[in-house]
Amino acid sequence: MLTSLRIATWNLEKPSPNGWSKNPSILEKIHEINADIWILTETNDAINPGEYYSQAASYSKPEWNGFKRTTIWSRLPIMRNWQTYDPWTGVCAEIFTPIENLLVYGTIITYAHDGVLNQEAKIWERHYESIQSHSRDWRKLNKLLPLCVAGDFNEALSQPFSYGTPKGREMLNKGLEQSNLVCVTANNELGYNIDHICLSLKWAKRVKNVNKWQAYKTNGNPVTDHFGVFVDLFLNNPPLEDRG
């Protein structure tokens, strides 16, 4: 029986289908981390963790050549998909675990300059709108089953606050709180990070380890400008609040 669970998220910064310079390094790191559930953002169908995983993905188009904004890969059975407010960006899968089913919601909260270049929005405007829309989704889904939300949030939630805004952090933290979610990667010990994993309160009490990583191409440059993060969870013991 599975006694621990590793959940990981990583923004891969749009690998190409035949990306000889970075795809091998990405896949090598994915196999090294060996997560049970992956939430990959700005990814491509060419990045596949292996035959023992099933997937749920955001919508795509043939002309995108395998690009997906978000893909969930799971070694545990995916029971069904749940609708998200923006299926081109977010994906939600109900995943079987030995203790109870878990909703895993993978997504990207849009970046500061979305819509700015073509003068459709001011800087950070769409980011704030994205936080509000995501928060509404999370509040609804958290009423159904325990929830894990993970992906690229475009907000640093602990020091150093090198990306994001005070307003964005406040909105995001409020949205998480209203959905009874704990951001377990908002940890000063991890340092700078904008990719996060959040868990329903009871599941957050199962956390035993949180860490981050980077991977590098053969020329020494990072394969992406994002760190990956993972969380390890106890499954064979009750949450701390339930232990007598």
N, C-alpha and C positions, 0 to 999 in steps of 0.2 A: 504493500500500500504506500502511496505517495505521502511522505511525512513533511516535506517542505516544498515550497513553490517559489520559483524565480520569475519575476515579471520585469521586462526591460523595454525601454523606449530609446529611439535614436533617429535623428533627422539626418538623412543621407545626402542631402543637397543635390538631388536630381542626378543620380548615376545614369549613364547611357546604357542601352541594351548590351553593347559590346565594349564596355569601359575597361580596357586592358590595364590602364594605369591605376585605377582605384578599386574596381570591383573585386579583384582577388584579395586585397587587403581588408575590404569590408567583410567579405564572406569568411575570411580567416578569423577575424575578430568575433563575428557572430557565432561561429562554432566554438571559439574559446569561451565566450560568456555563457553559452549553452543554456539560454533561458527557456523556460517552459512555455511562456507566452511573450511574444514580441509585438510591440506597437512601433512600426516603422513609418516615418513620415518623409515626404518628398522622396519617395522610393520608386523602384521599378520592378516589374515582374522578373527581371534577370536576377534579382537578389532574393533567393529562396533558401531558407535555412535547412531544408532537407525533406526527404520523402515522408517522414513521420509527422509532419505538420500539415494541418488544414488551414485554410485562410478565409477571411472576410475582408472585403476591400471597398473603399469609396469608389464612386462611379468614375469611369474613364472614357476616352474616345479613341478610336483606331489611330487617328493621326498623332496621338500622344506617344506612340511606340512603346507601350508598356508602362508609361509613367502613371503612378498613383499618388495622390496626396497623402493617403493613409492606407496601410494594410496591417491587419492583425493576423499573426501566425500563431497557432496553438497546437501543442502536442496533446492537450486534453480535448475531448470532443466538443465541437461547436454545435450547440443544440438548435439555435435559430438566430436570425438577425433581427434587430430592432431598428425602427426608423429613427433617423436623426434629422434635425431641422435643415441641414445642408448635406445631402448624401454625396455631393461632389468632394467634400472635405472630410466629413466625420463618418465614422462607421462604429456600430455598436453590436457586439456579439454576446450572446448568452453562452457561457462556457461551463461545462460540468467540472466540478471539483469534488473530492471525496467527502467534503463536509456540507457543501451546499452550492447551488449554481451561483455564478458570479457574472454580472454584466460588465463587460470590458468595453469602454468607450474611447476610441482613439481619434485624435483630431489635431488640427492646427488652428490656433487662435491667430488671426491674421496680423501682419506686421505693421510697423508704423506708417510706411509710405504707401500703403494700399490705396489706390485711387488718386494719389497726389499728382503724379506726373501728368495725367490727362485732365487735371483740375476738376475731378468729380468729388473730391473729399479733401479735407484738411488733414495735416499730419496727425496721426493717432486716432482720427475720428472713427474710421472703420474698425480699428482695434477695439475701441470701447463698445461699439455696436456688437462686435463679435463676442465679447465677454458676456454681454447681456443675453444674447441669443443662446449661447452655450449654457449659461446658468439656468435658463428656463428649461432646456433639455434635461439637465442634471437633476433638477428638482422633481421633474416628472418620473424619471427613470429610477431614482433612488427610493421611490415609494413601492417599487415592484420587487426588487432584489438588491442584495449588496452590490455596490458599484465601485469599479475602478476606472478612473479617468486618467488618461496618459497621452502625452504627445508634446508638440512644440507650442508652448504658451506665449512665447515672445515677451515674457516678463521674468526678470530675476526676482525671486521672492525672499532672498537673503543676501547679506553682504557678500561681495560688493554689488551694489545696484547699478551695474554698468549698462544695462539695457532695460527699457521700460520707463514708466513714469509713476510718481506717487499716486496719481488718480487711478491708473491702471492696476497697480498693486492693491489699492483699497477696494476697487470694484471686484477684482478677482478673488481676493480673500473673503469678501462679503458673499459672493456667489458660491464659493466652496462651503462656507459656514452655513448658509441657508439650505444647502443640499446635504448637510451632515457629512461633509468630506474633509479629510485631513490630508494636506500636502506633505507626504513623508520625505520628499526631496528638498523641501524648503529648510535646509540645514546649513548653518554657517560652516560646518566642518567640510562640506563639499565644495565650498568656494563658489565662484561664478557659474551659473547654470540657468538656462531658460527652458529646458526640457524637463518635464515633471511627471511624477506619478502620484496620484491622489487616491485615497481609499476611504470607504465608509468607516465610521468610527470603530465598529467592532473588529473589522478586518485590520485597521491600522494598529490595533493592539497586538496583532500577530507578528509585527515586523521584528526581525532579528538582525538585519543588516541592510545598509544602503550604501551604494558606491557609484562612482562614475569612471569613465574611461575615454580615451581618444585612440584613434588608429592612424597609421601613417603609410604613405606610399613609399616606394623604393627610393625616391629622391629625398625623403625626409619630410615632405610636406604633409600636413594632415589631409585625410580623405574627405573631410567635411569641416565646416566651421562650427559645428555643434559637438558638445560632449554627449556621449550616451550615458544613461543612468539605469541602474537596476535596483530592485528591492527583493530581499529574501524573506519569506513568511513561514512561520511555524504552522503546520496543519495538524500535527498529532497531539497538540495540547489546546485546551480552551483558552480564549483571550484572557489577558491578565485580570480583568475585572471579574471574571467568572471563576477564578481559582480560589478555593477555600483553604 
